[in-house]
Amino acid sequence: MKKIFLSLCFLLTFSFLFSQVVPKKPESSEFSWRILQDAQFAFDKGEISRAMNLANKAKANRVAESDYEVYILDVALSPLAVRRAGEDFDIVLEVLKERDQTEAISIINRYLELYGKSFFHYSVNKMEDWVEEKRVYPEADFLIGKIYRLEGEYKTAIDFYEKARLESSFLDIPDQIYDILYEMADLLKHQGETEKYKQALLLILDNDSNYKDMVLRRAMLKIIDADKPSNVDRFFNLFRAHSPKTLEALYNISLMFDAEGESENSLFASSLGSVESFSHVLDSISGRDPHYEFTTLAEFIRKIAEYEDIDIWCSENHFWDYLIAFCKKVSARGNVIYANAMLEVIANNSSDAYARAAAKASIVR
């Protein structure tokens, strides 16, 4: 009886192992990113129903792709010889090469090229875990959210934006988190959800290390509070900040802080926005003229006028608004000498007629 029982267990186990369904390899024409691309094209053409169907298909295909990749990695990494190699990518890839595991090698290398070893904590096993979790498709959820917004289903749209935000670590292009957050913030503003709109802006700024840098904040305020005309040039000589994706959020959060009477928070947001905007323009000029070095704000503003596209960018991306709003906040703080000196530089050197007039009108007499 015991032998019969053991034999039955063996047969059941054997049957289970060989009855497992091997995930089907995705066809290149059915890759989730291709389907989502078609969904985006449909959305852009106003084919809303088709866009929704394709976005949902892209999500389903992403699950199938994850299942297949997990299967391939599991088969390749499970043998004892591979496990003995440890978790280091270079060593494991060498062993997989010896064992002709070309498909697993291709999967690993693709994700290393996209994200780098540090993203996976230098562990091939952690990469496999991540691939297993990569069944979500935040880009598709983001597009579905935009479709619901277009249809007037604002609450559902926010739900999909939030889902995309929470799963943003799986974005194929990490910087798309800014598109998601700005879209969410814009919808909340449109709905009059003031506090939620503010929180959405702060989520954007949470990705800006400069905004959270208290040492930088104190250093900026120290230069401003000295209230010297010479500190105008010193301010822009000392500080650089490279995070152009947060410029719009800094501008809008500064306005919100103003409305709430949080003058110092507003001033810092405006200061940082001015420096980030300035740094972006400086990089653009340096790309055209590698020998260029910043000396004074007046000379820098005149330099902008030499490049039509940079001049247009400044007008369209709040550059002058940032500088003038910054000066007004500095003046309101009591540092009129510093503010007036900077406003005079703008009024006397900008090629933008609006900026010249606004700066001149803002000078405290």
C-alpha positions in Angstrom: 0.0 0.0 0.0 2.8 2.3 0.9 4.6 1.6 -2.4 1.4 2.3 -4.3 1.0 5.6 -2.5 4.5 6.7 -3.2 4.2 5.7 -6.9 1.0 7.7 -7.1 2.7 10.8 -5.6 5.5 10.5 -8.1 3.2 10.2 -11.0 1.2 13.2 -9.9 4.3 15.3 -9.4 5.7 14.2 -12.8 2.4 15.0 -14.4 2.2 18.4 -12.8 5.7 19.4 -13.9 5.2 18.4 -17.5 1.7 19.8 -17.7 2.8 23.3 -16.9 2.1 25.7 -19.7 5.2 27.4 -21.1 4.4 31.1 -21.8 4.2 31.9 -25.4 7.0 34.1 -26.8 5.5 37.5 -27.7 5.4 38.4 -31.4 7.4 41.5 -32.2 4.3 43.0 -33.9 2.4 42.5 -30.7 4.9 44.1 -28.3 3.1 46.2 -25.7 5.0 49.3 -26.6 4.0 49.0 -30.3 0.3 48.6 -29.3 0.6 51.6 -26.9 2.1 53.6 -29.7 -0.9 52.8 -31.9 -3.1 53.7 -29.0 -1.4 57.1 -28.8 -1.7 57.7 -32.5 -5.4 56.9 -32.3 -5.8 59.3 -29.3 -4.0 62.1 -31.2 -6.4 61.5 -34.2 -9.5 61.7 -31.9 -10.3 58.0 -32.3 -11.0 57.7 -28.6 -12.8 54.3 -28.5 -10.0 52.7 -30.5 -7.4 54.3 -28.3 -9.0 52.9 -25.2 -9.2 49.4 -26.6 -5.5 49.5 -27.7 -4.3 50.9 -24.4 -6.1 48.0 -22.6 -4.6 45.5 -25.0 -1.1 47.0 -24.4 -1.7 46.4 -20.7 -2.6 42.7 -21.3 0.3 42.2 -23.6 2.7 43.7 -21.0 1.5 41.0 -18.5 2.2 38.3 -21.1 5.7 39.7 -21.8 6.5 39.7 -18.1 5.3 36.1 -17.8 7.5 35.0 -20.7 10.6 36.9 -19.5 10.3 35.5 -15.9 10.0 32.0 -17.4 13.2 32.5 -19.5 15.1 34.0 -16.6 14.0 31.3 -14.2 15.0 28.5 -16.5 18.4 30.2 -17.1 19.2 31.1 -13.5 17.9 28.1 -11.7 20.7 25.5 -12.5 23.2 25.0 -9.7 26.1 26.1 -11.9 24.5 29.4 -12.4 23.4 29.9 -8.8 27.0 29.2 -7.7 28.1 32.1 -9.8 26.4 34.5 -7.3 24.5 37.6 -8.2 27.1 39.8 -9.9 25.9 40.6 -13.5 29.3 40.2 -15.2 30.0 36.8 -13.7 26.5 35.5 -14.2 26.4 36.7 -17.8 29.7 34.9 -18.5 28.3 31.6 -17.1 25.1 32.1 -19.2 27.2 32.7 -22.3 29.0 29.4 -21.7 25.6 27.7 -21.4 24.3 29.3 -24.6 21.4 31.1 -22.8 21.2 33.8 -25.4 17.6 34.8 -24.8 18.2 35.3 -21.1 21.4 37.2 -21.8 19.4 39.5 -24.2 16.8 40.2 -21.6 19.4 41.0 -18.9 21.4 43.3 -21.2 18.3 45.1 -22.4 17.3 46.1 -18.9 20.9 46.9 -17.9 21.1 49.3 -20.9 17.8 51.0 -19.8 18.4 51.2 -16.1 22.0 50.3 -15.2 23.3 47.9 -12.6 22.7 50.2 -9.6 19.0 50.3 -10.3 18.9 46.5 -9.5 21.3 46.8 -6.6 23.9 45.0 -8.7 21.9 41.7 -8.3 20.7 39.6 -11.1 18.2 38.0 -8.7 16.7 41.4 -7.9 16.4 42.0 -11.6 14.4 38.8 -12.0 12.1 39.9 -9.1 11.7 43.3 -10.7 10.8 41.7 -14.1 8.1 39.6 -12.3 6.6 42.8 -10.8 6.8 44.5 -14.2 3.4 43.3 -15.2 2.1 46.9 -14.8 2.1 49.5 -17.5 2.1 53.0 -16.1 2.3 54.6 -19.6 -0.9 52.8 -20.6 -2.6 53.9 -17.4 -1.5 57.5 -18.1 -3.0 57.4 -21.6 -6.3 55.8 -20.2 -6.4 58.6 -17.7 -6.1 61.2 -20.5 -8.9 59.5 -22.3 -11.2 59.6 -19.3 -10.3 63.3 -18.8 -11.3 64.0 -22.4 -14.6 62.3 -21.7 -15.2 64.4 -18.6 -14.7 61.5 -16.2 -12.3 63.5 -14.0 -12.4 61.3 -10.9 -11.6 58.2 -12.9 -8.9 60.1 -14.8 -7.2 61.1 -11.5 -7.4 57.5 -10.3 -5.5 56.3 -13.4 -2.9 59.2 -13.1 -2.4 58.2 -9.5 -2.0 54.5 -10.5 0.6 55.5 -13.1 2.4 57.6 -10.5 2.6 54.8 -7.9 4.0 52.5 -10.5 6.4 55.0 -12.0 9.4 52.9 -11.2 8.4 50.7 -14.1 8.3 53.6 -16.7 10.4 52.8 -19.7 11.4 56.5 -19.7 11.8 57.5 -16.0 11.4 61.3 -16.8 7.8 60.6 -18.0 6.9 60.9 -14.3 6.9 64.6 -14.8 4.3 64.4 -17.6 2.1 62.3 -15.3 2.4 64.7 -12.4 1.9 67.8 -14.4 -1.2 66.4 -16.1 -2.5 65.4 -12.6 -1.8 68.9 -11.3 -3.4 70.6 -14.2 -6.6 68.6 -13.9 -6.8 69.3 -10.1 -6.3 73.0 -10.8 -9.0 72.8 -13.4 -11.4 71.2 -10.9 -10.6 73.9 -8.3 -9.0 71.3 -5.9 -6.6 73.9 -4.5 -5.0 71.8 -1.7 -4.7 68.7 -3.9 -3.2 70.9 -6.7 -0.6 72.2 -4.2 0.2 68.6 -3.1 0.6 67.6 -6.8 3.1 70.4 -7.3 5.0 69.4 -4.2 5.2 65.8 -5.6 6.9 67.2 -8.7 9.3 69.2 -6.5 10.0 66.1 -4.4 12.1 65.0 -7.5 14.2 68.2 -7.3 17.0 67.7 -4.8 17.7 71.5 -4.9 14.3 72.3 -3.5 14.9 70.1 -0.5 18.4 71.5 0.1 18.2 73.6 3.2 21.9 74.6 2.9 21.2 76.1 -0.5 18.1 77.8 0.8 20.1 79.5 3.6 22.9 80.5 1.3 20.5 82.2 -1.2 18.7 84.1 1.5 22.0 85.2 3.0 23.1 86.8 -0.3 19.7 88.5 -0.7 19.5 89.8 2.8 22.9 91.5 2.6 21.0 93.9 0.3 23.9 95.0 -1.8 23.8 96.0 -5.5 27.0 94.0 -6.1 25.3 90.8 -4.9 23.1 90.7 -8.0 26.1 89.4 -10.0 27.4 87.5 -7.1 24.1 85.6 -6.7 24.3 84.3 -10.3 28.0 83.7 -10.1 27.6 81.5 -7.0 24.5 79.4 -7.8 23.7 76.8 -10.4 20.8 74.3 -10.5 20.0 71.9 -13.3 16.5 70.6 -13.1 14.5 72.2 -15.9 11.6 69.7 -15.5 10.6 71.4 -12.2 10.6 75.0 -13.5 6.8 75.1 -14.1 6.1 73.7 -10.7 8.4 76.2 -9.0 6.7 79.1 -10.7 3.2 77.9 -9.7 4.0 76.8 -6.2 5.6 80.3 -5.7 2.3 81.9 -6.6 0.4 79.5 -4.3 2.8 80.4 -1.4 2.2 84.0 -2.1 -1.6 83.6 -1.9 -1.2 81.8 1.4 1.1 84.4 2.9 4.1 82.1 3.0 6.5 84.8 1.9 9.8 83.1 2.6 8.7 79.8 0.9 7.5 81.8 -2.0 10.8 83.7 -2.2 12.9 80.5 -2.1 10.8 78.9 -4.8 11.2 82.0 -6.9 14.9 82.2 -6.2 15.4 78.6 -7.2 13.3 78.9 -10.3 15.3 82.0 -11.3 18.6 80.0 -10.8 17.3 76.9 -12.6 16.0 79.0 -15.5 19.3 81.0 -15.6 21.3 77.7 -15.5 19.3 76.3 -18.4 19.9 79.4 -20.6 23.6 79.5 -19.6 24.0 75.9 -20.7 22.3 76.7 -24.0 24.6 79.7 -24.6 27.7 77.7 -23.6 26.7 75.0 -26.1 26.8 77.6 -28.9 29.9 79.4 -27.6 32.2 77.0 -25.6 34.5 79.9 -24.6 31.7 81.9 -23.0 31.9 82.5 -19.2 29.4 84.4 -17.1 30.6 87.7 -15.8 27.7 90.0 -15.0 23.9 89.6 -15.3 23.8 92.7 -17.6 26.3 91.1 -20.0 24.5 87.8 -19.8 21.1 89.3 -20.7 22.6 91.1 -23.7 24.1 87.8 -24.8 20.7 86.2 -24.9 19.6 88.5 -27.6 22.4 87.1 -29.9 20.4 83.8 -30.2 16.9 84.2 -31.5 15.7 80.7 -30.4 17.1 81.2 -26.9 15.5 84.6 -26.7 12.1 83.1 -27.7 12.6 80.3 -25.1 13.1 83.0 -22.4 9.8 84.7 -23.4 7.8 81.5 -23.6 9.1 79.8 -20.5 8.8 82.4 -17.7 12.4 83.4 -17.7 11.7 87.1 -17.4 8.7 86.5 -15.2 10.9 84.5 -12.8 13.5 87.3 -12.6 10.9 90.1 -12.1 8.8 88.1 -9.6 12.0 87.2 -7.8 12.9 90.9 -7.5 9.4 91.8 -6.3 9.6 89.2 -3.5 13.1 90.4 -2.5 11.7 94.0 -2.4 8.7 92.9 -0.3 11.1 91.3 2.1 12.7 94.7 2.7 15.8 94.3 0.5 14.9 97.2 -1.9 18.5 98.0 -2.8 19.2 94.6 -4.1 15.8 94.3 -5.9 16.1 97.7 -7.6 19.6 97.0 -8.8 18.5 93.8 -10.5 15.4 95.4 -12.0 17.5 98.2 -13.5 19.8 95.6 -15.1 16.7 93.9 -16.7 15.1 97.2 -17.7 18.3 98.5 -19.4 19.5 95.3 -21.1 16.6 92.9 -22.0 15.6 92.6 -25.6 12.1 91.7 -24.5 9.9 94.9 -24.5 7.5 93.4 -21.9 10.4 92.5 -19.6 11.9 96.0 -19.9 8.5 97.7 -19.1 7.7 95.3 -16.3 11.1 95.7 -14.6 11.0 99.5 -14.9 7.5 99.6 -13.4 8.5 97.3 -10.5 11.4 99.6 -9.3 10.6 101.0 -5.9 11.2 104.8 -5.9 
